[in-house]
Amino acid sequence: MATYESLGVLPLINANGTMTALGGSKMPTQVLAAMEQASQHFVDMFELQRAVSEQIASLTRNEGALVVAGASAGLLVSSLAAMTGTDMRAVARLEEHGGDGLDHNEIIMHRAHRIPGDNVITLAGASIVEIGNVMETEMWELEGAITERTAALVYIAGSHLQEGALPLTDVTATLGPMGIPVIVDAAAQLPPRDNLWRYTEEGADMVLFSGGKELRGPQTSGLILGRRDWIDACAVHIGPLPRLARPAKVGKEEMVGLLTALEIWMEEDLDARLRRIEEVTAWWVDYFGDVPGVVVTREYPGESGRPLPRALLRWPAELGLSATKVSQLARTGDPGIDLAVAGPGSIWLSAEVLDPGEEALVATRIREILTSSDRPGPET
Ligand SMILES: *Cc1c(COP(=O)(O)O)cnc(C)c1O
């Protein structure tokens, strides 16, 4: 059997978070069991998609839902949907001639919201029209960018990107009455649980979440939630149909797996988990408090502006140790530890996805690296 061991790929302790580059998250065994069962039978995929969509829509208090191959796939599919609606002639023009063949092919984004990976919008055939600057955006800039070619506005959610952008409710209040859909990329914006319906309540038409991050579903899954007419327009483009977003297709296993993961997550005691993350963070702050030269603090919010604490360790340049070096040394230990570099002389430690007991392994190893007498001298 091809296992990590037989492949010579060593598992890592994850003190970083639900990072795609580390495999996202770990699926609960019930999710795996549901996927295994799903894999053993043939079904009508349209029927399955309808049934799963209905359940997910109801669980997340949305009119409609669709499982796709990730939040990024969701951005592709929702961009296509925004350009064509359910008009099959527009779908055909888009397939033959790209976005240039369409009446609506411009997607507005705040300049403060440009993130790595947002170019799947361009892959869909739309051109991105930027408004504002990285620091601030004015309402007249949004109003000035709307033309008859406008297909949608893509809004990236998260408190870390809020400052330079208009509030979501101002955006939806402006575009809603014009019939221009607002797509919210909320891939990593869980918890809190009510984010599953909050953006839709604030007027968003299509909202994207990753299935393989906080929800602990298959890493190759994601959700489009929102208004039924726009979800219908999304469904026009994806597999099992041989259409443009066929690459965003998911299997029966992902559909059933993500639904099961969502059911589990809706019942999970998120407060208890948050308390545990707080406890570990406090323990790290205490533990590293007496390491010479190291300043350790609890930081909040966490990665992607999420409401989770993490520990920040900072040390002066005189220690002659770069954060990149610390990260490398942690990675190559046994077991290897993955952490986030915060700056030239600082790292973040997150307890978000640690198993009980791993916090101590992380602590001793990082302390060892920070205090080791044979650590490398100042780097040039
Ligand atoms: C993780 C992330 C994505 C990509 O999500 P996938 O489910 O891996 O496709 C897109 N946008 C944002 C803001 C993300 O954090």
Ligand as a Chemical Component Dictionary entry (heavy atoms), coordinates in Angstrom:
data_LIG
# 
_chem_comp.id                   LIG 
_chem_comp.type                 NON-POLYMER 
_chem_comp.pdbx_formal_charge   0 
_chem_comp.three_letter_code    LIG 
# 
loop_
_chem_comp_atom.comp_id 
_chem_comp_atom.atom_id 
_chem_comp_atom.alt_atom_id 
_chem_comp_atom.type_symbol 
_chem_comp_atom.charge 
_chem_comp_atom.model_Cartn_x 
_chem_comp_atom.model_Cartn_y 
_chem_comp_atom.model_Cartn_z 
_chem_comp_atom.pdbx_ordinal 
LIG C1 C1 C 0 -7.884  29.025 1.011  1  
LIG C2 C2 C 0 -8.435  30.145 0.228  2  
LIG C3 C3 C 0 -8.845  29.964 -1.092 3  
LIG C4 C4 C 0 -8.702  28.651 -1.809 4  
LIG O1 O1 O 0 -9.542  27.692 -1.244 5  
LIG P1 P1 P 0 -9.529  26.188 -1.767 6  
LIG O2 O2 O 0 -10.698 25.568 -1.063 7  
LIG O3 O3 O 0 -8.222  25.607 -1.382 8  
LIG O4 O4 O 0 -9.703  26.227 -3.241 9  
LIG C5 C5 C 0 -9.405  31.040 -1.774 10 
LIG N1 N1 N 0 -9.550  32.248 -1.176 11 
LIG C6 C6 C 0 -9.167  32.465 0.099  12 
LIG C7 C7 C 0 -9.384  33.821 0.705  13 
LIG C8 C8 C 0 -8.591  31.428 0.848  14 
LIG O5 O5 O 0 -8.220  31.631 2.119  15 
# 
loop_
_chem_comp_bond.comp_id 
_chem_comp_bond.atom_id_1 
_chem_comp_bond.atom_id_2 
_chem_comp_bond.value_order 
_chem_comp_bond.pdbx_ordinal 
LIG C1 C2 SING 1  
LIG C2 C3 SING 2  
LIG C2 C8 DOUB 3  
LIG C3 C4 SING 4  
LIG C3 C5 DOUB 5  
LIG C4 O1 SING 6  
LIG O1 P1 SING 7  
LIG P1 O2 DOUB 8  
LIG P1 O3 SING 9  
LIG P1 O4 SING 10 
LIG C5 N1 SING 11 
LIG N1 C6 DOUB 12 
LIG C6 C7 SING 13 
LIG C6 C8 SING 14 
LIG C8 O5 SING 15 
# 
